[in-house]
Amino acid sequence: MPVEKYWFFLMKTTYGMRLKFLLWFGTLALLTGNSLPAQDFDQLSWKQKVFFGGNFSLMLGTETYIDLSPVAGYRITRRLSAGAGPIYQFYSIKTFGGRYSFHIYGGRAFASYTVINDLNRLIPLGFSTSIFAYTEDEALNMERKLLDVMLPEGSGRFWLNNMLVGGGIGQPVGKRSSFNIMILWSLNETAASLYQNPLVRFGFSF
């Protein structure tokens, strides 16, 4: 494998592993939530139906990764939520060929639908668990040198679209808060994709 391609393979593998398991220091993912009982939802004002969150990550060392990607969402119905937000990521890695750094920015829009609000009512588990479907359209603007470090400086940038679909489970930890686990797949994975299927996300919502 050519050195320039090996570098991208190394970066993609380590980057993908970080994204897959979301184990960075300071990660906070607030993208989805359990559906609310109809009577509780009807009593909420429009301000109470708005929620905020996103990914805020920091990793320093041989590999440096910074992710500042806030989101704002709205609970449209007691089961359906949607939102959007900007994305900024900085990635730097030190290899035998030197240190390479890249800025990635863009945006995402997502929607979540709670399929089963309380699985315990169907299967006696002893605790309440929700099951939800999730979809996300993400657009990232990246440097062409990210794919091939042998390209000269100023080679330009390009847009990469990622369509993610999947679902997850939510474990309530309060009236409106829950711990969520999602498994997502990229429907248009290419050689330039930063993700490796499947993508696993952990987070809280409230």
FIVEXVEX-499015 format. One line per 8 residues: number of its first residue (from 1); for each residue y, z, x of C-alpha. Coordinates in nm, 4 decimals, always signed. Each point is the difference from the previous one (the first is absolute). Layout:
FIVEXVEX-499015
NUM = Y:Z:X; ... $
//
This chain:
FIVEXVEX-499015
1 = +0.0000:+0.0000:+0.0000; +0.3421:-0.0955:+0.1476; +0.2166:+0.2930:+0.1085; +0.2707:-0.0818:-0.2525; -0.2542:-0.0075:-0.2844; -0.1798:+0.3087:+0.1283; +0.3268:+0.1916:-0.0184; +0.0462:-0.0865:-0.3676 $
9 = -0.3641:+0.0913:-0.0675; +0.0572:+0.3375:+0.1683; +0.3251:+0.0585:-0.1851; -0.1478:-0.1082:-0.3331; -0.3042:+0.2243:+0.0467; +0.1972:+0.3120:+0.0888; +0.2725:-0.0781:-0.2551; -0.2606:-0.0676:-0.2669 $
17 = -0.1839:+0.3234:+0.0735; +0.3234:+0.1966:-0.0306; +0.0812:-0.1712:-0.3292; -0.3553:+0.0327:-0.1257; -0.0178:+0.3762:+0.0306; +0.3695:+0.0983:-0.0050; -0.0407:+0.2809:+0.2505; +0.3456:-0.0238:+0.1527 $
25 = +0.2062:+0.3148:+0.0355; +0.2345:+0.0371:-0.2942; -0.1548:-0.2564:-0.2328; +0.1072:+0.0511:-0.3612; -0.1295:-0.2438:-0.2614; +0.1308:+0.0428:-0.3536; -0.0915:-0.3184:-0.1799; -0.2044:+0.0822:-0.3075 $
33 = -0.0564:+0.2787:-0.2433; -0.2254:+0.1294:-0.2734; +0.0834:-0.1034:-0.3509; +0.1605:+0.2652:-0.2153; -0.1039:+0.1123:-0.3486; +0.1842:-0.2022:-0.2630; +0.1931:+0.3006:-0.1289; +0.1139:+0.0957:+0.3529 $
41 = +0.1020:-0.3559:+0.0879; +0.2012:-0.0438:-0.3201; +0.2003:+0.3111:+0.0856; +0.1047:-0.1296:+0.3425; +0.3490:-0.1384:+0.0500; +0.0367:-0.3297:+0.1867; +0.1083:+0.1945:+0.3096; -0.3227:+0.2012:-0.0105 $
49 = -0.1994:-0.3233:-0.0095; +0.1498:-0.1117:+0.3316; -0.1845:+0.0957:+0.3177; +0.0553:-0.0498:+0.3711; -0.2159:-0.0041:+0.3086; -0.1343:-0.2405:+0.2603; -0.1452:-0.0024:+0.3495; +0.1784:+0.1988:+0.2706 $
57 = -0.2011:-0.0056:+0.3210; +0.0507:+0.0770:+0.3678; -0.2400:-0.0460:+0.2900; +0.1120:+0.0228:+0.3641; -0.1783:-0.0686:+0.3290; -0.1689:-0.3052:+0.1484; +0.0169:-0.1346:-0.3519; +0.3259:+0.0656:-0.1838 $
65 = +0.0151:-0.0522:-0.3733; +0.2883:+0.0749:-0.2375; -0.0195:-0.0743:-0.3706; +0.2977:+0.0533:-0.2317; -0.0998:-0.1468:-0.3352; +0.1446:+0.1862:-0.3011; -0.0833:-0.0981:-0.3574; +0.1445:+0.0671:-0.3427 $
73 = -0.2097:-0.0286:-0.3130; +0.0122:+0.0422:-0.3756; -0.2652:+0.1233:-0.2430; +0.0180:-0.2786:-0.2592; -0.2628:+0.1557:-0.2259; -0.2176:+0.3070:+0.0393; -0.2568:-0.2180:+0.1795; +0.2051:-0.2777:+0.1624 $
81 = +0.2319:+0.0468:+0.2991; +0.1834:-0.2548:+0.2132; +0.2445:+0.0005:+0.2871; +0.1296:-0.1612:+0.3160; +0.1508:+0.0800:+0.3361; +0.1045:-0.1294:+0.3429; -0.2221:+0.0075:+0.3107; +0.0965:+0.0587:+0.3622 $
89 = -0.2617:+0.0419:+0.2723; +0.0336:+0.0206:+0.3758; -0.3090:-0.0511:+0.2133; -0.0241:+0.0270:+0.3793; -0.3105:+0.0005:+0.2170; -0.0510:+0.0231:+0.3754; -0.2706:-0.2296:+0.1402; -0.1019:-0.1315:+0.3394 $
97 = +0.2542:-0.2772:-0.0504; +0.2915:+0.2354:-0.0642; +0.1567:+0.1596:-0.3053; +0.0573:-0.2102:-0.3085; +0.2194:+0.1073:-0.2905; +0.0554:-0.1534:-0.3413; +0.2117:+0.0611:-0.3088; -0.1529:-0.0740:-0.3398 $
105 = +0.1966:+0.0142:-0.3235; -0.0362:-0.1127:-0.3585; -0.0728:+0.1473:-0.3396; -0.2680:+0.0815:-0.2551; -0.0419:+0.0143:-0.3769; -0.2893:+0.1840:-0.1621; -0.1525:+0.0970:-0.3318; -0.2564:+0.2648:-0.0912 $
113 = -0.1968:+0.0427:-0.3234; -0.2056:+0.3084:-0.0815; -0.3332:-0.1189:-0.1426; -0.1588:+0.3424:-0.0556; +0.2322:+0.2979:-0.0250; -0.2671:+0.2710:+0.0210; -0.3446:-0.0996:+0.1236; -0.1218:+0.3523:-0.0730 $
121 = +0.0037:-0.0814:-0.3716; -0.2581:-0.2752:+0.0585; -0.1984:+0.1606:+0.2812; -0.0038:+0.3812:+0.0289; +0.1240:+0.0336:+0.3578; +0.1656:+0.3357:-0.0396; +0.3405:-0.1365:+0.1053; +0.2445:-0.2601:-0.1278 $
129 = +0.0115:-0.3359:+0.1803; +0.1835:-0.3157:-0.0996; -0.0935:-0.3592:+0.0878; +0.2726:-0.2600:+0.0362; +0.0405:-0.3669:+0.0869; +0.2647:-0.1038:+0.2523; +0.1618:-0.3232:+0.1171; +0.2696:-0.0647:+0.2587 $
137 = +0.1860:-0.3053:+0.1235; +0.1349:+0.0507:+0.3499; +0.2194:-0.2374:+0.2026; +0.0422:+0.0628:+0.3744; +0.2312:-0.1776:+0.2412; -0.1492:+0.0007:+0.3518; +0.0690:-0.1498:+0.3413; -0.2129:-0.2972:+0.1037 $
145 = -0.0564:+0.1680:+0.3368; -0.2063:+0.2582:-0.1878; -0.2707:-0.2658:-0.0326; +0.0348:-0.1369:+0.3519; +0.1809:+0.1999:+0.2703; +0.0096:-0.3105:+0.2211; +0.2629:-0.1543:-0.2267; +0.3523:+0.0075:+0.1469 $
153 = +0.2614:+0.2437:-0.1229; +0.1875:-0.1237:-0.3027; -0.2998:-0.1836:-0.1451; +0.1081:+0.1078:-0.3442; -0.1507:+0.1945:-0.2852; -0.2147:-0.0801:-0.3022; -0.0824:+0.1497:-0.3390; -0.3477:+0.1304:-0.0789 $
161 = -0.0994:+0.0797:-0.3583; -0.2728:+0.2536:-0.0776; -0.1414:+0.0271:-0.3516; -0.1906:+0.3265:-0.0276; -0.2212:+0.1038:-0.2917; -0.2336:+0.2904:-0.0547; -0.0115:+0.3402:-0.1547; -0.0435:+0.3657:+0.0640 $
169 = -0.0502:+0.3482:-0.1286; +0.2513:+0.2766:-0.0558; -0.0661:+0.3736:+0.0095; +0.2666:+0.2029:-0.1846; +0.1581:+0.2865:+0.1945; +0.2654:+0.0786:-0.2590; +0.1418:-0.1150:-0.3309; +0.1406:-0.3226:+0.1459 $
177 = -0.1360:+0.0019:+0.3559; -0.3272:-0.1334:+0.1375; -0.1825:-0.0852:+0.3206; -0.0952:-0.3685:+0.0067; -0.2498:-0.2129:+0.1913; +0.0253:-0.3799:-0.0259; -0.2185:-0.2838:+0.1272; +0.1799:-0.3345:+0.0176 $
185 = -0.0919:-0.3557:+0.0991; +0.2281:-0.2746:+0.1227; -0.0609:-0.3132:-0.2072; +0.1602:-0.2311:+0.2549; -0.1163:+0.1413:+0.3325; +0.0651:-0.2413:+0.2878; -0.0187:+0.0067:+0.3792; +0.3610:+0.1184:-0.0009 $
193 = -0.0645:+0.2914:-0.2398; +0.0612:+0.3480:+0.1339; -0.2512:+0.1563:-0.2378; -0.3767:+0.0130:+0.0171; -0.1843:+0.0195:-0.3323; -0.0468:+0.2445:-0.1544; +0.3226:+0.1992:+0.0326; -0.0301:+0.3697:-0.0866 $
201 = +0.3057:+0.2054:-0.0960; +0.0349:+0.3729:-0.0537; +0.3029:+0.1607:-0.1578; +0.1659:+0.2228:-0.2560; +0.1931:-0.0903:-0.3110; +0.2322:+0.1964:-0.2257 $
//
